[in-house]
């Protein structure tokens, strides 16, 4: 699903970052900082990449396109954007 959303973002020239299981910890922190400093418009990530201190404090909307079978994972993913840091 992230591939499809990424394709649409590219077609509309939205600035975005993508985080999935292939991104190492150092790069993750750089992507988060870039998003929180409003250097990109969208932040695409899977609900499973959390648990490592991800706080997207500048996010004002969370859209979950492909819910996880465990609803607590989706709740935790939404909470990442709603924390005040």
Protein Blocks (a to p, Z undefined) as FASTA:
>chain_A
ZZmmmmmmmmnopacddddfkbcfklmmmmmmmmmnopafbdcddfklgonopacfkbcb
dcdfbdcfblklmmmmmmmmmpgZZ
